[in-house]
Amino acid sequence: MSLLKATLPKIEFIPWLQHAPEAYVWVCFTAAAASAAPYYRGEEGNGQDENDDWTSFIITPMPVITAMDSAELRLLREGWAYLRWLRGKY
């Protein structure tokens, strides 16, 4: 997770925005759910603050979401629905 956390913000998001914005949001939100999984299951984490990992993965796709999303916020709503589904919180 630490490698993914360090790498995702360094990836240029313009190509993602132009070609696959939904995939970029999917990758980031999947990482957010995975980083928070031990915390939500009541397990011990790796000694790092899971909230920091969670937050960084949620913040990373925001430039793509804000540039891509319409007034209906479709991409953001779908992203949050997917994240809730991953976390088992329908």
PyMOL Python script that loads the backbone (N, CA, C, O; Angstrom):
from pymol import cmd

cmd.read_pdbstr("""\
ATOM      1  N   MET A   1       0.824  -1.187   0.000  1.00  0.00           N
ATOM      2  CA  MET A   1       0.000   0.000   0.000  1.00  0.00           C
ATOM      3  C   MET A   1       0.870   1.254   0.000  1.00  0.00           C
ATOM      4  O   MET A   1       0.528   2.257  -0.625  1.00  0.00           O
ATOM      5  N   SER A   2       1.992   1.188   0.702  1.00  0.00           N
ATOM      6  CA  SER A   2       2.831   2.386   0.764  1.00  0.00           C
ATOM      7  C   SER A   2       3.395   2.741  -0.610  1.00  0.00           C
ATOM      8  O   SER A   2       3.517   3.919  -0.944  1.00  0.00           O
ATOM      9  N   LEU A   3       3.738   1.731  -1.405  1.00  0.00           N
ATOM     10  CA  LEU A   3       4.235   1.997  -2.760  1.00  0.00           C
ATOM     11  C   LEU A   3       3.133   2.610  -3.625  1.00  0.00           C
ATOM     12  O   LEU A   3       3.378   3.558  -4.370  1.00  0.00           O
ATOM     13  N   LEU A   4       1.937   2.072  -3.525  1.00  0.00           N
ATOM     14  CA  LEU A   4       0.807   2.620  -4.281  1.00  0.00           C
ATOM     15  C   LEU A   4       0.495   4.044  -3.830  1.00  0.00           C
ATOM     16  O   LEU A   4       0.211   4.916  -4.651  1.00  0.00           O
ATOM     17  N   LYS A   5       0.549   4.271  -2.517  1.00  0.00           N
ATOM     18  CA  LYS A   5       0.289   5.608  -1.975  1.00  0.00           C
ATOM     19  C   LYS A   5       1.313   6.620  -2.487  1.00  0.00           C
ATOM     20  O   LYS A   5       0.971   7.771  -2.759  1.00  0.00           O
ATOM     21  N   ALA A   6       2.556   6.193  -2.617  1.00  0.00           N
ATOM     22  CA  ALA A   6       3.605   7.092  -3.101  1.00  0.00           C
ATOM     23  C   ALA A   6       3.552   7.280  -4.616  1.00  0.00           C
ATOM     24  O   ALA A   6       3.913   8.345  -5.116  1.00  0.00           O
ATOM     25  N   THR A   7       3.111   6.269  -5.343  1.00  0.00           N
ATOM     26  CA  THR A   7       3.148   6.304  -6.805  1.00  0.00           C
ATOM     27  C   THR A   7       1.952   7.005  -7.437  1.00  0.00           C
ATOM     28  O   THR A   7       2.126   7.786  -8.372  1.00  0.00           O
ATOM     29  N   LEU A   8       0.749   6.746  -6.951  1.00  0.00           N
ATOM     30  CA  LEU A   8      -0.452   7.315  -7.586  1.00  0.00           C
ATOM     31  C   LEU A   8      -0.412   8.832  -7.745  1.00  0.00           C
ATOM     32  O   LEU A   8      -0.743   9.324  -8.824  1.00  0.00           O
ATOM     33  N   PRO A   9      -0.025   9.595  -6.728  1.00  0.00           N
ATOM     34  CA  PRO A   9      -0.002  11.049  -6.920  1.00  0.00           C
ATOM     35  C   PRO A   9       1.044  11.525  -7.935  1.00  0.00           C
ATOM     36  O   PRO A   9       0.939  12.635  -8.457  1.00  0.00           O
ATOM     37  N   LYS A  10       2.049  10.695  -8.216  1.00  0.00           N
ATOM     38  CA  LYS A  10       3.103  11.076  -9.158  1.00  0.00           C
ATOM     39  C   LYS A  10       2.715  10.817 -10.613  1.00  0.00           C
ATOM     40  O   LYS A  10       3.359  11.326 -11.531  1.00  0.00           O
ATOM     41  N   ILE A  11       1.669  10.029 -10.820  1.00  0.00           N
ATOM     42  CA  ILE A  11       1.237   9.702 -12.180  1.00  0.00           C
ATOM     43  C   ILE A  11       0.479  10.893 -12.757  1.00  0.00           C
ATOM     44  O   ILE A  11      -0.424  11.435 -12.120  1.00  0.00           O
ATOM     45  N   GLU A  12       0.851  11.286 -13.948  1.00  0.00           N
ATOM     46  CA  GLU A  12       0.181  12.391 -14.629  1.00  0.00           C
ATOM     47  C   GLU A  12      -1.277  12.020 -14.874  1.00  0.00           C
ATOM     48  O   GLU A  12      -1.564  10.991 -15.485  1.00  0.00           O
ATOM     49  N   PHE A  13      -2.191  12.849 -14.402  1.00  0.00           N
ATOM     50  CA  PHE A  13      -3.606  12.493 -14.498  1.00  0.00           C
ATOM     51  C   PHE A  13      -4.273  12.944 -15.797  1.00  0.00           C
ATOM     52  O   PHE A  13      -5.401  12.536 -16.072  1.00  0.00           O
ATOM     53  N   ILE A  14      -3.611  13.771 -16.597  1.00  0.00           N
ATOM     54  CA  ILE A  14      -4.214  14.251 -17.848  1.00  0.00           C
ATOM     55  C   ILE A  14      -4.550  13.099 -18.805  1.00  0.00           C
ATOM     56  O   ILE A  14      -5.660  13.073 -19.337  1.00  0.00           O
ATOM     57  N   PRO A  15      -3.634  12.144 -19.047  1.00  0.00           N
ATOM     58  CA  PRO A  15      -4.022  11.020 -19.914  1.00  0.00           C
ATOM     59  C   PRO A  15      -5.199  10.217 -19.355  1.00  0.00           C
ATOM     60  O   PRO A  15      -6.055   9.758 -20.111  1.00  0.00           O
ATOM     61  N   TRP A  16      -5.238  10.051 -18.034  1.00  0.00           N
ATOM     62  CA  TRP A  16      -6.381   9.370 -17.421  1.00  0.00           C
ATOM     63  C   TRP A  16      -7.657  10.168 -17.689  1.00  0.00           C
ATOM     64  O   TRP A  16      -8.694   9.599 -18.029  1.00  0.00           O
ATOM     65  N   LEU A  17      -7.573  11.459 -17.536  1.00  0.00           N
ATOM     66  CA  LEU A  17      -8.732  12.324 -17.750  1.00  0.00           C
ATOM     67  C   LEU A  17      -9.224  12.218 -19.190  1.00  0.00           C
ATOM     68  O   LEU A  17     -10.429  12.185 -19.440  1.00  0.00           O
ATOM     69  N   GLN A  18      -8.292  12.165 -20.129  1.00  0.00           N
ATOM     70  CA  GLN A  18      -8.654  12.126 -21.543  1.00  0.00           C
ATOM     71  C   GLN A  18      -9.167  10.760 -22.001  1.00  0.00           C
ATOM     72  O   GLN A  18     -10.025  10.677 -22.880  1.00  0.00           O
ATOM     73  N   HIS A  19      -8.642   9.696 -21.406  1.00  0.00           N
ATOM     74  CA  HIS A  19      -8.923   8.367 -21.946  1.00  0.00           C
ATOM     75  C   HIS A  19      -9.703   7.431 -21.021  1.00  0.00           C
ATOM     76  O   HIS A  19     -10.462   6.591 -21.503  1.00  0.00           O
ATOM     77  N   ALA A  20      -9.534   7.558 -19.718  1.00  0.00           N
ATOM     78  CA  ALA A  20     -10.186   6.590 -18.816  1.00  0.00           C
ATOM     79  C   ALA A  20     -10.393   7.178 -17.421  1.00  0.00           C
ATOM     80  O   ALA A  20      -9.839   6.659 -16.452  1.00  0.00           O
ATOM     81  N   PRO A  21     -11.178   8.249 -17.299  1.00  0.00           N
ATOM     82  CA  PRO A  21     -11.351   8.853 -15.971  1.00  0.00           C
ATOM     83  C   PRO A  21     -12.014   7.906 -14.973  1.00  0.00           C
ATOM     84  O   PRO A  21     -11.677   7.919 -13.789  1.00  0.00           O
ATOM     85  N   GLU A  22     -12.952   7.090 -15.440  1.00  0.00           N
ATOM     86  CA  GLU A  22     -13.620   6.152 -14.538  1.00  0.00           C
ATOM     87  C   GLU A  22     -12.635   5.130 -13.990  1.00  0.00           C
ATOM     88  O   GLU A  22     -12.718   4.750 -12.822  1.00  0.00           O
ATOM     89  N   ALA A  23     -11.703   4.683 -14.829  1.00  0.00           N
ATOM     90  CA  ALA A  23     -10.704   3.708 -14.387  1.00  0.00           C
ATOM     91  C   ALA A  23      -9.785   4.309 -13.325  1.00  0.00           C
ATOM     92  O   ALA A  23      -9.426   3.637 -12.359  1.00  0.00           O
ATOM     93  N   TYR A  24      -9.409   5.560 -13.503  1.00  0.00           N
ATOM     94  CA  TYR A  24      -8.545   6.236 -12.525  1.00  0.00           C
ATOM     95  C   TYR A  24      -9.249   6.344 -11.176  1.00  0.00           C
ATOM     96  O   TYR A  24      -8.645   6.082 -10.136  1.00  0.00           O
ATOM     97  N   VAL A  25     -10.511   6.725 -11.190  1.00  0.00           N
ATOM     98  CA  VAL A  25     -11.290   6.812  -9.951  1.00  0.00           C
ATOM     99  C   VAL A  25     -11.419   5.425  -9.339  1.00  0.00           C
ATOM    100  O   VAL A  25     -11.307   5.270  -8.123  1.00  0.00           O
ATOM    101  N   TRP A  26     -11.653   4.420 -10.168  1.00  0.00           N
ATOM    102  CA  TRP A  26     -11.779   3.047  -9.686  1.00  0.00           C
ATOM    103  C   TRP A  26     -10.500   2.599  -8.985  1.00  0.00           C
ATOM    104  O   TRP A  26     -10.562   2.034  -7.893  1.00  0.00           O
ATOM    105  N   VAL A  27      -9.346   2.845  -9.595  1.00  0.00           N
ATOM    106  CA  VAL A  27      -8.066   2.459  -8.990  1.00  0.00           C
ATOM    107  C   VAL A  27      -7.882   3.148  -7.640  1.00  0.00           C
ATOM    108  O   VAL A  27      -7.534   2.498  -6.654  1.00  0.00           O
ATOM    109  N   CYS A  28      -8.113   4.446  -7.591  1.00  0.00           N
ATOM    110  CA  CYS A  28      -7.903   5.204  -6.352  1.00  0.00           C
ATOM    111  C   CYS A  28      -8.881   4.795  -5.256  1.00  0.00           C
ATOM    112  O   CYS A  28      -8.482   4.648  -4.101  1.00  0.00           O
ATOM    113  N   PHE A  29     -10.139   4.612  -5.596  1.00  0.00           N
ATOM    114  CA  PHE A  29     -11.129   4.242  -4.578  1.00  0.00           C
ATOM    115  C   PHE A  29     -10.953   2.793  -4.126  1.00  0.00           C
ATOM    116  O   PHE A  29     -11.224   2.473  -2.968  1.00  0.00           O
ATOM    117  N   THR A  30     -10.500   1.909  -5.026  1.00  0.00           N
ATOM    118  CA  THR A  30     -10.192   0.540  -4.616  1.00  0.00           C
ATOM    119  C   THR A  30      -9.028   0.544  -3.631  1.00  0.00           C
ATOM    120  O   THR A  30      -9.051  -0.183  -2.639  1.00  0.00           O
ATOM    121  N   ALA A  31      -8.021   1.353  -3.901  1.00  0.00           N
ATOM    122  CA  ALA A  31      -6.890   1.473  -2.974  1.00  0.00           C
ATOM    123  C   ALA A  31      -7.341   2.038  -1.632  1.00  0.00           C
ATOM    124  O   ALA A  31      -6.868   1.600  -0.583  1.00  0.00           O
ATOM    125  N   ALA A  32      -8.251   3.006  -1.657  1.00  0.00           N
ATOM    126  CA  ALA A  32      -8.767   3.576  -0.404  1.00  0.00           C
ATOM    127  C   ALA A  32      -9.467   2.509   0.420  1.00  0.00           C
ATOM    128  O   ALA A  32      -9.248   2.410   1.627  1.00  0.00           O
ATOM    129  N   ALA A  33     -10.304   1.714  -0.223  1.00  0.00           N
ATOM    130  CA  ALA A  33     -11.016   0.653   0.495  1.00  0.00           C
ATOM    131  C   ALA A  33     -10.042  -0.389   1.030  1.00  0.00           C
ATOM    132  O   ALA A  33     -10.198  -0.868   2.153  1.00  0.00           O
ATOM    133  N   ALA A  34      -9.042  -0.741   0.234  1.00  0.00           N
ATOM    134  CA  ALA A  34      -8.060  -1.735   0.675  1.00  0.00           C
ATOM    135  C   ALA A  34      -7.219  -1.214   1.833  1.00  0.00           C
ATOM    136  O   ALA A  34      -6.883  -1.970   2.745  1.00  0.00           O
ATOM    137  N   SER A  35      -6.879   0.061   1.802  1.00  0.00           N
ATOM    138  CA  SER A  35      -6.054   0.609   2.887  1.00  0.00           C
ATOM    139  C   SER A  35      -6.835   0.716   4.183  1.00  0.00           C
ATOM    140  O   SER A  35      -6.253   0.644   5.266  1.00  0.00           O
ATOM    141  N   ALA A  36      -8.136   0.886   4.086  1.00  0.00           N
ATOM    142  CA  ALA A  36      -8.968   1.004   5.284  1.00  0.00           C
ATOM    143  C   ALA A  36      -9.482  -0.346   5.763  1.00  0.00           C
ATOM    144  O   ALA A  36     -10.026  -0.432   6.864  1.00  0.00           O
ATOM    145  N   ALA A  37      -9.330  -1.400   4.973  1.00  0.00           N
ATOM    146  CA  ALA A  37      -9.911  -2.703   5.307  1.00  0.00           C
ATOM    147  C   ALA A  37      -9.498  -3.230   6.675  1.00  0.00           C
ATOM    148  O   ALA A  37     -10.380  -3.627   7.435  1.00  0.00           O
ATOM    149  N   PRO A  38      -8.207  -3.262   7.045  1.00  0.00           N
ATOM    150  CA  PRO A  38      -7.862  -3.775   8.375  1.00  0.00           C
ATOM    151  C   PRO A  38      -8.485  -2.943   9.495  1.00  0.00           C
ATOM    152  O   PRO A  38      -8.911  -3.486  10.514  1.00  0.00           O
ATOM    153  N   TYR A  39      -8.535  -1.650   9.304  1.00  0.00           N
ATOM    154  CA  TYR A  39      -9.103  -0.757  10.311  1.00  0.00           C
ATOM    155  C   TYR A  39     -10.579  -1.062  10.534  1.00  0.00           C
ATOM    156  O   TYR A  39     -11.042  -1.109  11.673  1.00  0.00           O
ATOM    157  N   TYR A  40     -11.317  -1.268   9.447  1.00  0.00           N
ATOM    158  CA  TYR A  40     -12.752  -1.502   9.560  1.00  0.00           C
ATOM    159  C   TYR A  40     -13.087  -2.918  10.008  1.00  0.00           C
ATOM    160  O   TYR A  40     -14.186  -3.172  10.499  1.00  0.00           O
ATOM    161  N   ARG A  41     -12.143  -3.841   9.840  1.00  0.00           N
ATOM    162  CA  ARG A  41     -12.365  -5.201  10.329  1.00  0.00           C
ATOM    163  C   ARG A  41     -11.923  -5.347  11.777  1.00  0.00           C
ATOM    164  O   ARG A  41     -12.087  -6.416  12.365  1.00  0.00           O
ATOM    165  N   GLY A  42     -11.367  -4.291  12.363  1.00  0.00           N
ATOM    166  CA  GLY A  42     -10.911  -4.347  13.741  1.00  0.00           C
ATOM    167  C   GLY A  42      -9.565  -5.023  13.896  1.00  0.00           C
ATOM    168  O   GLY A  42      -9.200  -5.425  15.000  1.00  0.00           O
ATOM    169  N   GLU A  43      -8.821  -5.154  12.810  1.00  0.00           N
ATOM    170  CA  GLU A  43      -7.510  -5.789  12.851  1.00  0.00           C
ATOM    171  C   GLU A  43      -6.440  -4.744  13.075  1.00  0.00           C
ATOM    172  O   GLU A  43      -6.662  -3.542  12.928  1.00  0.00           O
ATOM    173  N   GLU A  44      -5.283  -5.239  13.430  1.00  0.00           N
ATOM    174  CA  GLU A  44      -4.134  -4.355  13.561  1.00  0.00           C
ATOM    175  C   GLU A  44      -3.672  -3.947  12.173  1.00  0.00           C
ATOM    176  O   GLU A  44      -3.642  -4.760  11.249  1.00  0.00           O
ATOM    177  N   GLY A  45      -3.321  -2.709  12.044  1.00  0.00           N
ATOM    178  CA  GLY A  45      -2.772  -2.235  10.779  1.00  0.00           C
ATOM    179  C   GLY A  45      -1.280  -2.465  10.738  1.00  0.00           C
ATOM    180  O   GLY A  45      -0.758  -3.292  11.486  1.00  0.00           O
ATOM    181  N   ASN A  46      -0.597  -1.755   9.887  1.00  0.00           N
ATOM    182  CA  ASN A  46       0.841  -1.914   9.748  1.00  0.00           C
ATOM    183  C   ASN A  46       1.604  -0.888  10.571  1.00  0.00           C
ATOM    184  O   ASN A  46       2.796  -0.677  10.347  1.00  0.00           O
ATOM    185  N   GLY A  47       0.938  -0.255  11.509  1.00  0.00           N
ATOM    186  CA  GLY A  47       1.603   0.736  12.339  1.00  0.00           C
ATOM    187  C   GLY A  47       1.442   2.144  11.825  1.00  0.00           C
ATOM    188  O   GLY A  47       1.744   3.105  12.532  1.00  0.00           O
ATOM    189  N   GLN A  48       0.970   2.277  10.602  1.00  0.00           N
ATOM    190  CA  GLN A  48       0.730   3.603  10.050  1.00  0.00           C
ATOM    191  C   GLN A  48      -0.704   3.994  10.347  1.00  0.00           C
ATOM    192  O   GLN A  48      -1.525   3.157  10.720  1.00  0.00           O
ATOM    193  N   ASP A  49      -0.988   5.243  10.182  1.00  0.00           N
ATOM    194  CA  ASP A  49      -2.350   5.721  10.396  1.00  0.00           C
ATOM    195  C   ASP A  49      -3.181   5.415   9.152  1.00  0.00           C
ATOM    196  O   ASP A  49      -2.956   5.997   8.091  1.00  0.00           O
ATOM    197  N   GLU A  50      -4.139   4.502   9.284  1.00  0.00           N
ATOM    198  CA  GLU A  50      -4.970   4.120   8.146  1.00  0.00           C
ATOM    199  C   GLU A  50      -5.752   5.301   7.591  1.00  0.00           C
ATOM    200  O   GLU A  50      -6.036   5.350   6.394  1.00  0.00           O
ATOM    201  N   ASN A  51      -6.102   6.253   8.452  1.00  0.00           N
ATOM    202  CA  ASN A  51      -6.835   7.426   7.973  1.00  0.00           C
ATOM    203  C   ASN A  51      -6.002   8.239   6.997  1.00  0.00           C
ATOM    204  O   ASN A  51      -6.546   8.818   6.056  1.00  0.00           O
ATOM    205  N   ASP A  52      -4.686   8.292   7.205  1.00  0.00           N
ATOM    206  CA  ASP A  52      -3.818   8.997   6.261  1.00  0.00           C
ATOM    207  C   ASP A  52      -3.834   8.319   4.897  1.00  0.00           C
ATOM    208  O   ASP A  52      -3.920   8.988   3.867  1.00  0.00           O
ATOM    209  N   ASP A  53      -3.750   6.979   4.889  1.00  0.00           N
ATOM    210  CA  ASP A  53      -3.800   6.242   3.625  1.00  0.00           C
ATOM    211  C   ASP A  53      -5.142   6.445   2.945  1.00  0.00           C
ATOM    212  O   ASP A  53      -5.209   6.734   1.750  1.00  0.00           O
ATOM    213  N   TRP A  54      -6.196   6.294   3.708  1.00  0.00           N
ATOM    214  CA  TRP A  54      -7.563   6.463   3.202  1.00  0.00           C
ATOM    215  C   TRP A  54      -7.716   7.833   2.551  1.00  0.00           C
ATOM    216  O   TRP A  54      -8.179   7.947   1.416  1.00  0.00           O
ATOM    217  N   THR A  55      -7.324   8.860   3.280  1.00  0.00           N
ATOM    218  CA  THR A  55      -7.472  10.236   2.802  1.00  0.00           C
ATOM    219  C   THR A  55      -6.659  10.482   1.540  1.00  0.00           C
ATOM    220  O   THR A  55      -7.153  11.101   0.598  1.00  0.00           O
ATOM    221  N   SER A  56      -5.429  10.010   1.509  1.00  0.00           N
ATOM    222  CA  SER A  56      -4.596  10.267   0.329  1.00  0.00           C
ATOM    223  C   SER A  56      -5.180   9.608  -0.917  1.00  0.00           C
ATOM    224  O   SER A  56      -5.126  10.186  -2.003  1.00  0.00           O
ATOM    225  N   PHE A  57      -5.734   8.408  -0.774  1.00  0.00           N
ATOM    226  CA  PHE A  57      -6.322   7.736  -1.932  1.00  0.00           C
ATOM    227  C   PHE A  57      -7.629   8.384  -2.372  1.00  0.00           C
ATOM    228  O   PHE A  57      -7.982   8.314  -3.549  1.00  0.00           O
ATOM    229  N   ILE A  58      -8.346   9.005  -1.459  1.00  0.00           N
ATOM    230  CA  ILE A  58      -9.581   9.701  -1.813  1.00  0.00           C
ATOM    231  C   ILE A  58      -9.268  11.038  -2.489  1.00  0.00           C
ATOM    232  O   ILE A  58      -9.958  11.436  -3.427  1.00  0.00           O
ATOM    233  N   ILE A  59      -8.247  11.719  -2.022  1.00  0.00           N
ATOM    234  CA  ILE A  59      -7.891  13.036  -2.562  1.00  0.00           C
ATOM    235  C   ILE A  59      -7.242  12.923  -3.947  1.00  0.00           C
ATOM    236  O   ILE A  59      -7.434  13.801  -4.787  1.00  0.00           O
ATOM    237  N   THR A  60      -6.489  11.868  -4.189  1.00  0.00           N
ATOM    238  CA  THR A  60      -5.735  11.730  -5.440  1.00  0.00           C
ATOM    239  C   THR A  60      -6.582  11.909  -6.700  1.00  0.00           C
ATOM    240  O   THR A  60      -6.145  12.633  -7.595  1.00  0.00           O
ATOM    241  N   PRO A  61      -7.773  11.295  -6.831  1.00  0.00           N
ATOM    242  CA  PRO A  61      -8.515  11.444  -8.091  1.00  0.00           C
ATOM    243  C   PRO A  61      -9.361  12.713  -8.188  1.00  0.00           C
ATOM    244  O   PRO A  61     -10.040  12.913  -9.195  1.00  0.00           O
ATOM    245  N   MET A  62      -9.338  13.561  -7.185  1.00  0.00           N
ATOM    246  CA  MET A  62     -10.223  14.729  -7.198  1.00  0.00           C
ATOM    247  C   MET A  62     -10.007  15.667  -8.390  1.00  0.00           C
ATOM    248  O   MET A  62     -10.991  16.194  -8.908  1.00  0.00           O
ATOM    249  N   PRO A  63      -8.771  15.903  -8.853  1.00  0.00           N
ATOM    250  CA  PRO A  63      -8.639  16.744 -10.056  1.00  0.00           C
ATOM    251  C   PRO A  63      -9.350  16.147 -11.270  1.00  0.00           C
ATOM    252  O   PRO A  63      -9.944  16.876 -12.065  1.00  0.00           O
ATOM    253  N   VAL A  64      -9.292  14.839 -11.412  1.00  0.00           N
ATOM    254  CA  VAL A  64      -9.976  14.178 -12.527  1.00  0.00           C
ATOM    255  C   VAL A  64     -11.484  14.270 -12.342  1.00  0.00           C
ATOM    256  O   VAL A  64     -12.217  14.555 -13.290  1.00  0.00           O
ATOM    257  N   ILE A  65     -11.943  14.029 -11.122  1.00  0.00           N
ATOM    258  CA  ILE A  65     -13.382  14.074 -10.854  1.00  0.00           C
ATOM    259  C   ILE A  65     -13.934  15.470 -11.099  1.00  0.00           C
ATOM    260  O   ILE A  65     -14.971  15.620 -11.745  1.00  0.00           O
ATOM    261  N   THR A  66     -13.258  16.488 -10.596  1.00  0.00           N
ATOM    262  CA  THR A  66     -13.779  17.848 -10.754  1.00  0.00           C
ATOM    263  C   THR A  66     -13.696  18.324 -12.203  1.00  0.00           C
ATOM    264  O   THR A  66     -14.567  19.069 -12.654  1.00  0.00           O
ATOM    265  N   ALA A  67     -12.670  17.908 -12.937  1.00  0.00           N
ATOM    266  CA  ALA A  67     -12.552  18.311 -14.338  1.00  0.00           C
ATOM    267  C   ALA A  67     -13.543  17.568 -15.224  1.00  0.00           C
ATOM    268  O   ALA A  67     -14.013  18.111 -16.223  1.00  0.00           O
ATOM    269  N   MET A  68     -13.856  16.353 -14.869  1.00  0.00           N
ATOM    270  CA  MET A  68     -14.683  15.499 -15.716  1.00  0.00           C
ATOM    271  C   MET A  68     -16.165  15.608 -15.397  1.00  0.00           C
ATOM    272  O   MET A  68     -17.008  15.529 -16.291  1.00  0.00           O
ATOM    273  N   ASP A  69     -16.476  15.787 -14.136  1.00  0.00           N
ATOM    274  CA  ASP A  69     -17.855  15.641 -13.692  1.00  0.00           C
ATOM    275  C   ASP A  69     -18.751  16.770 -14.169  1.00  0.00           C
ATOM    276  O   ASP A  69     -18.338  17.923 -14.289  1.00  0.00           O
ATOM    277  N   SER A  70     -19.974  16.398 -14.431  1.00  0.00           N
ATOM    278  CA  SER A  70     -20.992  17.354 -14.850  1.00  0.00           C
ATOM    279  C   SER A  70     -21.693  17.918 -13.625  1.00  0.00           C
ATOM    280  O   SER A  70     -21.307  17.635 -12.491  1.00  0.00           O
ATOM    281  N   ALA A  71     -22.700  18.700 -13.857  1.00  0.00           N
ATOM    282  CA  ALA A  71     -23.464  19.283 -12.753  1.00  0.00           C
ATOM    283  C   ALA A  71     -24.160  18.207 -11.926  1.00  0.00           C
ATOM    284  O   ALA A  71     -24.465  18.427 -10.754  1.00  0.00           O
ATOM    285  N   GLU A  72     -24.411  17.048 -12.526  1.00  0.00           N
ATOM    286  CA  GLU A  72     -25.074  15.963 -11.801  1.00  0.00           C
ATOM    287  C   GLU A  72     -24.113  15.180 -10.909  1.00  0.00           C
ATOM    288  O   GLU A  72     -24.546  14.348 -10.112  1.00  0.00           O
ATOM    289  N   LEU A  73     -22.826  15.438 -11.039  1.00  0.00           N
ATOM    290  CA  LEU A  73     -21.795  14.758 -10.252  1.00  0.00           C
ATOM    291  C   LEU A  73     -21.852  13.239 -10.418  1.00  0.00           C
ATOM    292  O   LEU A  73     -21.671  12.497  -9.453  1.00  0.00           O
ATOM    293  N   ARG A  74     -22.102  12.789 -11.631  1.00  0.00           N
ATOM    294  CA  ARG A  74     -22.244  11.364 -11.908  1.00  0.00           C
ATOM    295  C   ARG A  74     -21.013  10.559 -11.503  1.00  0.00           C
ATOM    296  O   ARG A  74     -21.133   9.537 -10.827  1.00  0.00           O
ATOM    297  N   LEU A  75     -19.842  11.011 -11.910  1.00  0.00           N
ATOM    298  CA  LEU A  75     -18.611  10.276 -11.620  1.00  0.00           C
ATOM    299  C   LEU A  75     -18.357  10.198 -10.118  1.00  0.00           C
ATOM    300  O   LEU A  75     -17.959   9.151  -9.608  1.00  0.00           O
ATOM    301  N   LEU A  76     -18.582  11.282  -9.422  1.00  0.00           N
ATOM    302  CA  LEU A  76     -18.379  11.286  -7.976  1.00  0.00           C
ATOM    303  C   LEU A  76     -19.388  10.379  -7.280  1.00  0.00           C
ATOM    304  O   LEU A  76     -19.025   9.615  -6.385  1.00  0.00           O
ATOM    305  N   ARG A  77     -20.639  10.459  -7.681  1.00  0.00           N
ATOM    306  CA  ARG A  77     -21.678   9.605  -7.067  1.00  0.00           C
ATOM    307  C   ARG A  77     -21.399   8.122  -7.320  1.00  0.00           C
ATOM    308  O   ARG A  77     -21.534   7.301  -6.413  1.00  0.00           O
ATOM    309  N   GLU A  78     -21.016   7.784  -8.536  1.00  0.00           N
ATOM    310  CA  GLU A  78     -20.691   6.393  -8.843  1.00  0.00           C
ATOM    311  C   GLU A  78     -19.468   5.936  -8.062  1.00  0.00           C
ATOM    312  O   GLU A  78     -19.416   4.801  -7.588  1.00  0.00           O
ATOM    313  N   GLY A  79     -18.487   6.818  -7.930  1.00  0.00           N
ATOM    314  CA  GLY A  79     -17.289   6.483  -7.162  1.00  0.00           C
ATOM    315  C   GLY A  79     -17.602   6.205  -5.701  1.00  0.00           C
ATOM    316  O   GLY A  79     -17.106   5.233  -5.131  1.00  0.00           O
ATOM    317  N   TRP A  80     -18.421   7.052  -5.092  1.00  0.00           N
ATOM    318  CA  TRP A  80     -18.794   6.847  -3.685  1.00  0.00           C
ATOM    319  C   TRP A  80     -19.633   5.592  -3.523  1.00  0.00           C
ATOM    320  O   TRP A  80     -19.464   4.862  -2.547  1.00  0.00           O
ATOM    321  N   ALA A  81     -20.535   5.328  -4.461  1.00  0.00           N
ATOM    322  CA  ALA A  81     -21.352   4.107  -4.388  1.00  0.00           C
ATOM    323  C   ALA A  81     -20.459   2.871  -4.467  1.00  0.00           C
ATOM    324  O   ALA A  81     -20.663   1.900  -3.738  1.00  0.00           O
ATOM    325  N   TYR A  82     -19.472   2.915  -5.354  1.00  0.00           N
ATOM    326  CA  TYR A  82     -18.522   1.809  -5.487  1.00  0.00           C
ATOM    327  C   TYR A  82     -17.724   1.633  -4.202  1.00  0.00           C
ATOM    328  O   TYR A  82     -17.531   0.508  -3.740  1.00  0.00           O
ATOM    329  N   LEU A  83     -17.265   2.722  -3.629  1.00  0.00           N
ATOM    330  CA  LEU A  83     -16.482   2.662  -2.396  1.00  0.00           C
ATOM    331  C   LEU A  83     -17.312   2.093  -1.250  1.00  0.00           C
ATOM    332  O   LEU A  83     -16.825   1.259  -0.486  1.00  0.00           O
ATOM    333  N   ARG A  84     -18.552   2.536  -1.125  1.00  0.00           N
ATOM    334  CA  ARG A  84     -19.440   1.981  -0.089  1.00  0.00           C
ATOM    335  C   ARG A  84     -19.655   0.485  -0.306  1.00  0.00           C
ATOM    336  O   ARG A  84     -19.664  -0.291   0.649  1.00  0.00           O
ATOM    337  N   TRP A  85     -19.829   0.084  -1.563  1.00  0.00           N
ATOM    338  CA  TRP A  85     -20.015  -1.326  -1.873  1.00  0.00           C
ATOM    339  C   TRP A  85     -18.780  -2.132  -1.469  1.00  0.00           C
ATOM    340  O   TRP A  85     -18.905  -3.202  -0.874  1.00  0.00           O
ATOM    341  N   LEU A  86     -17.591  -1.623  -1.791  1.00  0.00           N
ATOM    342  CA  LEU A  86     -16.356  -2.316  -1.422  1.00  0.00           C
ATOM    343  C   LEU A  86     -16.229  -2.480   0.085  1.00  0.00           C
ATOM    344  O   LEU A  86     -15.753  -3.506   0.571  1.00  0.00           O
ATOM    345  N   ARG A  87     -16.651  -1.479   0.804  1.00  0.00           N
ATOM    346  CA  ARG A  87     -16.546  -1.517   2.265  1.00  0.00           C
ATOM    347  C   ARG A  87     -17.699  -2.282   2.903  1.00  0.00           C
ATOM    348  O   ARG A  87     -17.727  -2.462   4.120  1.00  0.00           O
ATOM    349  N   GLY A  88     -18.652  -2.732   2.088  1.00  0.00           N
ATOM    350  CA  GLY A  88     -19.771  -3.498   2.608  1.00  0.00           C
ATOM    351  C   GLY A  88     -20.803  -2.658   3.315  1.00  0.00           C
ATOM    352  O   GLY A  88     -21.557  -3.164   4.146  1.00  0.00           O
ATOM    353  N   LYS A  89     -20.847  -1.359   2.990  1.00  0.00           N
ATOM    354  CA  LYS A  89     -21.798  -0.442   3.608  1.00  0.00           C
ATOM    355  C   LYS A  89     -22.727   0.076   2.526  1.00  0.00           C
ATOM    356  O   LYS A  89     -22.488   1.142   1.960  1.00  0.00           O
ATOM    357  N   TYR A  90     -23.747  -0.641   2.245  1.00  0.00           N
ATOM    358  CA  TYR A  90     -24.680  -0.300   1.179  1.00  0.00           C
ATOM    359  C   TYR A  90     -25.464   0.861   1.621  1.00  0.00           C
ATOM    360  O   TYR A  90     -26.327   1.340   0.884  1.00  0.00           O
TER     361      TYR A  90
END
""", "prot")
cmd.dss("prot")
cmd.show_as("cartoon", "prot")
cmd.util.cbc("prot")
cmd.orient("prot")
